Amino acid sequence: MKRLFVDVRPWDKNCATTALESGADALVIDRAEDVAVLSRVTTVAPDGDLVIGRDIFEVRIADEASQEEAMALARKGPLIVHTDDWTVIPLENLVAASDQVIAAVHSLQEARLALTVLEKGTGGIMIQTRDPATIRAIAALVQEKTLGIDLVPLTVTSIEPAGMGDRVCIDTCSMLLDGEGMLIGNTSSGFLLVHAETLDNPYVAPRPFRVNAGAVCAYILLPDGKTAYLSDLVVGDRVLVPSSDGSAREVTIGRLKIERRPLLLVEVEYEGNRAGLVLQNAETIRLVTPGGGAISVVSLCPGDVIMGHITRGGRHFGMAIQESIIEK
């Protein structure tokens, strides 16, 4: 995840408000109390949530000595880095040393450079400007670079009734779009893109904030690349919403509904990798097809192609690990 900081030193209420509305992860300020009346947000300040020199470091690169200092600090923890003239080489060295480098930038061009160094880019951006339009533009760029997922075509191999069980509806605090959904799987190595309930049907009205995700035991792929069991999700959690083109965004859960319903097991294959998902057996449950369409699970046939995501390795407490794990 790319972190978005906005520097409002000295205090600038207009810029602070724009930063908050643009989804900033943290504000860098002189006094945490200045922002307390506006919103709850992480503060980097002498009296804030993060204190420079204790929880996070800050350095200006001006010469070889300061670059060496930055390299040393980057290995200790999160590091805000300033320079009067961004060049690729210093950033490459820092990005290679740490995933926690936050580059101070003044323009959209500087932000693009920082976010593409060594392909993976810096761990975050700190915006330094008094122009609200620039804050909004850089914030949108950071969010675009942060989220994205490799989707592949999965071939359906079987669809079978799976008896009764508990399934989870994830109601979000956002209006989801046609072609969007969530990546859900029986195992942590294969996920099916389950379509949001955005489409009209003869049975119930659309619920464009909802994904009827699957059985309580299924995994969901999260924005940070970790997984969680559907049964462990709670209100306020952030979840990943990919679209059929591989773009993705992060949304907040507003409600979860777990109900006993008839279930269906869908199994798929991709280049020798097998995956599957237990879903509710109902016409309103759809999977995303290539091009952004959707197909109901009750219409699904072997040979149909749907979109999903395949990973390698196993998981331990939701984190990817490289060890011998067999999931069935």
N, C-alpha and C positions, 0 to 999 in steps of 0.2 A: 504494500500500500504506500502510495506517495503521500507525504504529510504536507499540509498547507498551513504555513504560518503567515501572519501579516504583522508588519512592524508599524505600530502606531505610537512611536516615540519621536517627538513629544505627542501628547494626547491629541487626537483628532476624532471627534465623535462621528463625523460624517464617514470617514474612512473605516472606523470601527464598525459602524452599522452596516456598511457595504460588505465588509469582511464577514460578518456574522450571517448576512443574508446569502452570501456566496458559498457558505459551507466551510469556513475556515476551521481547522482543527485547533488552532491556538492563536492568541494575540500576544505579541511581545510589547509590553507596556512598562511605564515607570511605576504605576501604582495599580494593583489588582482591583482596588475599590472603584476605579473609574469605570470599569466595564460591568461591575456587579449589578448596576441598576438596569442594564440593557439586556443581559442574557447570561445563562450559565455556559461558560466556555473555559477551556484550559487556558491559564494565563502563565506567561513567562515574565516574571517580575521579582524584585527583591522580596515582596510579600505574597508572591503568587504560588501557583501549584508547582511550577518548576522554577528553580532558582539558578541563575547563571553562575557557573563555578562549582555548583554542587550537583545538580541534576542534569545540566546541559552546559555545553561549553560554547564559547564564541571567540572567533579569532579573525583578524584581517591579514590576508596574505599580501605582503609588499615586496618580499625578497626571499632568498633561499632559506634564511634562518626561520622566518615565519612560516614558510612552507613545511619545514621539518617539524616545527611546533604543531602545526595543524595535523600532520600525519600522526604524531604521537597522541594528540587529543582524540583523533578520530577512532583510535583503537580503544579508548576508555569509555566512550558513550556518545550520545547524540551531539553533533557539532554544527553550529551555525558558522558558515564561512563567508567572509566578505573579501572582495578584491576590487580595485579601481579599474581593472581591465581584464575581464574574464578571457582566458585562453584555454584551449582544450587540454593541454598537457597537465597543468596543476589539477584540474578537475578529474582527469583520468586517473592520476595517482591516488587521489582521495577516494574516488568511487571504488577503485580496486581494493583499497584498504578497509573500507567500511560501507555498510548499507545505511548508516545513520547520518550521512552528511546532508545538511540542509543548506542549499545555496541561496544567498541573498541576491535578489535580482531586482532590476528597476524597470524592465520592459518585457514585452511578450517575446521579443527576439532572444533576450538573455535566458528567459525561462525555457524556450525551446532547446537552446544549447544544453542547458543543465540537465534537462530531462531525457536527452538522447546520448549523452556521453557513455561510451562503451556499451551502447545499445540499451543497457538497463537503466542508465541515468542515475541521478542523485536520489537519495531516499526521500527528499522533500524540497520544497521551495519556501523561502521567506520573501514576501513581496515588500519592497520599499518604494512607495509612491504616494502622492497625495491626489492621484487621479482615480476616482471611483470606477471609471470605465476600464482602466488598465487592471484594476483589482479583479473586476468581473471577468475580463478576458483571460487573465492568467489562471484564475480559479477554474474556469471551464476547461482550459488546457490541461491542468493538473488532473482533473477528474477524468478527462478523456484518456490520458496516459496511464492513469492508475488502474482502470478496469478494462478488461478485455479477456476473451476466453477462446481457446482453440476448439471449434466445433467440427465434428466429423459426421459423415452419413453412416448411420447404423441400420443394418438390415434385420428386419423382424424375422425370427426363426420359429417362435411359437407364442400362442396366446391361450391360456388355460384358466378356468375358474379356480379360485383359491379359497373358497369357503367364506366364513364370516371373520371379521377382525376389526381392529380400531385403525381408522385413518385420520390424517391431520390436514385440516384446511388452514393455510397461512393467509391471514388477512393483513395487508400492509397499509401503511399510511400514505400510499401513493396510488395514482391512477396508472395502471399498467396498460401497455399498448398491444395491438395485434402483433404476433410474432415474438412476443416476450414471454418469459416463464422462469422457472427455476430448475437447476440441475439436481436431480434426485436419483439415487441408485440403491439397489440392495447391497452392493459392495462399494468399497472406497476406490475401486479401480475403474468403475464404469458408471456413467450417469446419463439419464435420459432427460431431455429438455421438455418438461411438463408445461403446457401452455396455460397462460392465465385465463380466467373466466371472462374474457372480453367479448365473446361472440354471442350473437343471438341464437336462441334455440327454442323449440316449441314447449319446453318443460318448465324452465325457470328464467327469470330475468337475468341479464348479465351481471356479474359482480366483478367489475374491472380492477378491483383492488385485491382480488383473491387468486391463490393457486391452490387447488385441491391436490396436495403434493404426494400423498401415498401413505403406506403403512407406517405405524409409529416407530418401527425398527429401522426404517430406511435412513440413509445418509443424505444430507444436503451439503453442497459445496458452497463455502462461505467466501466473502470478499477477500480475505487474507490468505486464501488457498487451503485453509484448514477445513475439516468437516465437522458436522455435529449430527447427532441423532435427531430426527424430527421430534421425538418425545422430549428432548432436552431444551428445545427452543422456548424462550419466554418473551413476553411483551417488552419492547425496547431493544431487542436484538437487531443487529443489522444483517441483512441477507443480500445475496447477489442475485440480480435479475439480468440474465443475458438475453440478447435478441438473436434472431436467426442469422444475422450477419456477423456474429462474433463480438459485437460491441456489448457493453454491459454497464449497469449502474448499480448503485447501492441504495437500498430502501430500508425503512424501519418497520418492524412488526408492530401492529396495533392490537391484534387479537389472534388467538389460536382456538380452533374448534376440533376437538377429538370426539369422534362419534363411531359407533359400531355400524358397519356397512358390509354388504357383499363385496368381495375382492376378486381381483383378476391379476394373474402373473403374466407379464410381458417379458419375453427374453429376446435378446438381440445379439448381433455379431458384427465385429469390425476387424478385418485383417487377422483373423484367428483369435481375437480377444472377445470373450463372451461377457455379457452383462445382462442385467434384468432389473425389474422393479415391480413391486406389488402395489397396485392402484385400486381405487374404488371402481367397481364394475357398474358404470353408468355412462349414458350417452354424453353427458356434459364434461366428462374427463377427456381431454385432448392432448396429443403430443405434437410437437412442432415438426413440420416437414421442410425439406429443402425449399428455399425461396420464401419462407416465412408463413406458409400455410399451416393448417392444423387438421388433424384427423382424430376422430373419436375412437376411443379404445374399443367400442362395440363394433366398429367398422373395420378394425385393423385385421390384416391378413398376413400370413407368412410371405416374405418377399417384399413387403412394403418397406419404404425407407423413411426413417425419422432422424432427427438431429440429436447429438449427444456429445459427450466428452469422455475421452479415455485417458487414464493416468497410469503410471508405473509405480511399483513398490506398494508397501502397505501403510497402515496408519496406526499410531499409538497416541491415544487421547486426542485424536483429531489431527495430529501432525504427521506429515509424510516422513517415512523412514525407509531406509534401504535394508531390508532383511527378508528372510524367507517366510512369507505369510501366504497361506492358501485360503481364499475366500470362495465359498460356494453359495 
